[in-house]
Amino acid sequence: MKPFTFSRPADIKSAQQLYKKNEASQFIAGGTNLLDLMKKEITMPANLVDINSLSLKEITTGDAGIFIGSLALNSVVAAHPDIIKNYPLVAKALLAGASAQIRNMATIGGNILQRTRCPYFYDVALPCNKRKPGAGCGALEGFNRTSAIFGASENCVAVHPSDLCIALAALDAKVFVQTDGKESIIPFKDFHRLPGNTPDKDNNLIKGSLVTKIYIPKNNFNIHSHYLKIRDRSSYAFALVSVAAGLHIERGVIRSAVIAAGGVAHKPWRLYETEKFLTGKTASAEIFKKAAVIAIKDARPLEYNKFKTTMLEKGLQLALKNAMA
């Protein structure tokens, strides 16, 4: 790794002032993604600002929802009683992600800010528009088995790797951000970006801004929800396809549904049309099958990832079935 300066501020204001001292600054918390990128010299910050001393670890609940500090550890959030009881989709997604050791280091804020990436991004000998804008996308005509089937562009076909973000997208979470002393709120659906012509930009966060907390509104999906992750191996692997599904059911009728898919797009992919179809229907295997067909109708697979379309179709049916269990 290249040399860098290191500081550990005690408050948000100081952290952002230190960040501004150098154009090549980075905030660091758990470092589970950033350190990998630094070791491979994909990201080379000249100034690291350690934010672990900031008071952003608290988890607070209320009648309207729950606030999760951005520095709360993934393992702590997954084991929190209120998360398990009222937001089980979040706990299930967190437990499906990475290894226990990484969950003990990784933070909620770091999870949502991790880079969208593919094998071509990590190999500095191969072209990648995310790593070097204008270099080209090696995966587009290369071995694109893990690539996107929705929302891709000719500039990038990488998929978002997070499990937690799929659950947060389904539950209409909000991201609280501090920028130059001012707080703003970004709906989770607008936080991450599709690649378009700027695949090097993973999210809509203003440079130097600090994510302070995540808010999840109270919902009716705590009884019937499921997170399904399909991957090459059962431990420490990104999803080929994942599904976060929540159903609000009264007397067998689906009053509302939330569904998001992972491993299929540059950002968490919300399946709004499928949700609308399910609403008002009586829950059944046949209805779930029809919903799954709607979910895949706009898929645009590449040469080596056509299997993902079928995997999402069948996986969605299974996730909905398991949500009913």
N, C-alpha and C positions, 0 to 999 in steps of 0.2 A: 504494500500500500504506500501511497505517496504521503509525505509529512502533512500534518494538519494541526491547527490550534484547537484547544479543547477548553470549554468553560461549563460551569454548572450554576446557573442563576437560581435565585430563590423565589422569584415571582415572574408572572407573565410579562409585565412591562420590561423587566431587565432582560428576559429571554429574547424578546423581539428586538430590543436595542442591540443586543449582541449579534443577533442574526443579521442585522442590517450592516454590520461592519465589513462584511465581505460578500461579494456577489455569489461566490461559490459556497454559501453556508447551507447547512442541513441541521434540522432538529433530530435528536436521537433519543429514544426511550429504551425499549427492549432490544432494538437493533437486529431483530431476527431476519429482516429482509435487507436492511441497509448494509450491514456488515458483509453479507454475501456479495453485494454489488461492489463494495469497496475492495474486497479481496480480489475480485476479477477485473478491477479497474474499469468497470462500467460506469460507476458513479465515483467521482473523485473530489469530495468536498475539501475545501481549504480550511473550513471552520466548522467544527462540530459543537452544537449547543445542546448539552445534556439537560433534559427537562424533567428528569425523575424526581427532583426536589419540589416541583410545583404541586400545589394542593388540588389535584385533579383525579383523585382515586375514589372519591365518594360515590356510593350508589344510594339514591334516595327515591322513595316511592310515595305516591299520592293517589288521590281518587281518579285523577285524569290520566295517569301513566307513570312511567319510571324514567329517571335520569341516571345515566351511567357515565361517570367521569372518564375522560379519554385515556387516562393512565391506569385505569382499573385493569388488572391482569385477566387474560382470557379464562384462566383456570378459576379465578375468584368469581367472575361473573357466571360461569357455567354452574358453579356450586351454590350460588346465592338462592336462598329459599323463595324469595319473591319472583325471581326469574324462573325457577323450576315450576312454581305453582301457576303463575299468571302469564308467563311468556316462554313456555316450554320449547317453542320452535327455536328460540335463540340458544337455549342450553343444548339442544340436540345438534344444532349446527356447529357450535363451538367444540363439542366433544368429537365431532366427526373430522375436525381440522387438525392437521399436523400431528405432533407427538405430545405426550404429557410434558416432556421437558420443555418443548417450545411453548406450550400453553402457559407454563409457569414463568416464562420470560416475556412473551408477547403481550402487547397492550391492545385495548379496544381501538384506540385512535390509530395505532400503527397498523392494525389489521385492515382498516378501511382505506388506509393510505398506501398499502403495498402496491408495487408496480404490476400492471397488467403485462404479462410476458409469455414467451414461448421459448423452445430450445434455441431458436435462431437469435433471440435476444441475448442469450448467455454466451454464445460463441462469437467472440470478437473477430474471428476470421471470416464470418459470413455476413452478408448484407442484412441490415435491419433498420427500418425507418424510425423505430422507437428509440433505438440507441443512437443512431446518427441520421437525422432527417435528410432525405434525399438520396440515401444509399440504396434504397429499394427494399422489397420484402422478399426474403429468401423462401419463406414458408408458402407464399402464394402459389408458386409453381414447384415447390419442393415437397418434402415429406410432411404433409399437413394433417396428419392423423388427429392431433389434439386441437386443431384450429376451430374457429368460429363457424357456425351455420346460420347465424343471424347477425345483422347489423355490421358486417365487415365491409371493408373498402379495398380498393386495389393497392392501398398503402399499408394495410395491416390486417392480419387475420388472427391475432392473438386473443386469448380469452382471459377474463378476470379469474384469479385463482382462489379468491376467498370463499369460505363456506358461510361465515357469519354474515357477510354482506348480502347473500341471497335471502337469508331470513329477515334481515333489516329492510330489504327492499319490499318483501312481501308484506311486512307489518307497517309500512308507511312511516318509517322512522324519520327523524329530523336531526341534522348535524348543526351544533352550535359552534360558532367560529369567532375568534377574537382577531381583529385587524386594526392596528394602530389605536388601541384603546376602545374600539367600538365593537359591539357584539352584533352578529348577523346570524340568521338561521337559513339553512339550505335544506329543502326537502330531499330526502335520500334519493328519490328518483331522478333528481337533477344534479346530484353530487358527482357521479362518474360520467364519463364521456364515451361516445362511440368514436372510432378512429378518424373517419372522414379524411381530411387533408392534413390533420395535425395529430398523428398517432403517438407522438412523443408526449402528448398531454393526456394524462390518465383521468384527471378530475377537473372541476371548475373552481378549485381553491386558488385564491390570489396568493402569489408568492410572498412568503413571510408570515402568512396567516397561521394561526394556531387553533387546531380543533380542541375544544374544551370539554364537550360532553355530547352524548347521544341521547335523544329523547324517543321513547317508544310509547305511543298513545295506548290507553286501555283498549282492549278488544274482546271479541267473543270467540276467539280461536284457541283458547287454552284447553278446551276439552277434546276437540277434534283437530289435531295437527300432526304433521309428520315431516321429517327431513330425510330424504333418500339421497345417498351418495354412491354413485357407481364409479369404480376406479380399477386400475390395473392390479393393485395389491391392497390388502385390507389395512395397511398401516402406512402412515406418512406418505401419502400420494395425493396429488391434486385430482379433482373430479374430472372424469371424462364427461359425465353428465350428472347434475344434481337437481333435485326438486324440493322446494319448500312449499308445502301446501297446508292451508288452514281452512276449515269449514265451520260455519255457524249453522247448526241444524236444530230445527224445532219440529217435533213430531214427524221426523223422517224427511222433511223438506229443507233444502239448502236455502237459507235466508241470505247468506252472503258467502263469498269465497275469495281467498287470496292465494295466488300462485306465482312463484318466481322460479326461474331455472338458472343453473350455473354450468360452467364449462361449455357454454354455447355462444357467448358473445363477449365483446370487449368490456362490457359492464354487466351487472346483474340484470337478467332479462325478465321483465314482468310480463305475464301472459294475461293481459286485460280482457281480450276477446274471449278467452276460455273461461275466465271468471264470470263474465256477463252471461255466457251460455249456461253455466251451472246454476246461477241464481234463479230460484223459483222451481227448480227441478227436484223430483224425488230422488234421493241418493240411491244409486244402483250401479252394478257393474256395466250395464249397457250405456247408461248416461256417462259414466267415466270414460268409456271407450270412445264415445262420440266427442267428448271434450278433448281427448288426446289427439284426435284427428284434426281438430281445429287448431290445437297448439302447434302443430308441425307444418301447417299448410304454407307458411311463408318461409320455411327453411331453405337455405341456399348452400348445400354442402359442397365441399371441394372433392378432389379426386380420391383422397385417402380417408376422408371422414364421413362418408355417406352413412356409415353404421350409426352415427350419432342421431340421425333423424329417427330411426327405428328405436334406438335406445331411449330417446326422450319420450316417444309415444308410449312405449311399454312402461318406462319408469314413472311417467305421470299417472298412468292407471294404477300402478302399484302404490305410489305415494298416497293417492286418494283413498284407495282401499285400506291402507294401513292407518290413515287418519281416522277412519271410521271404527277401528278396532277398540 
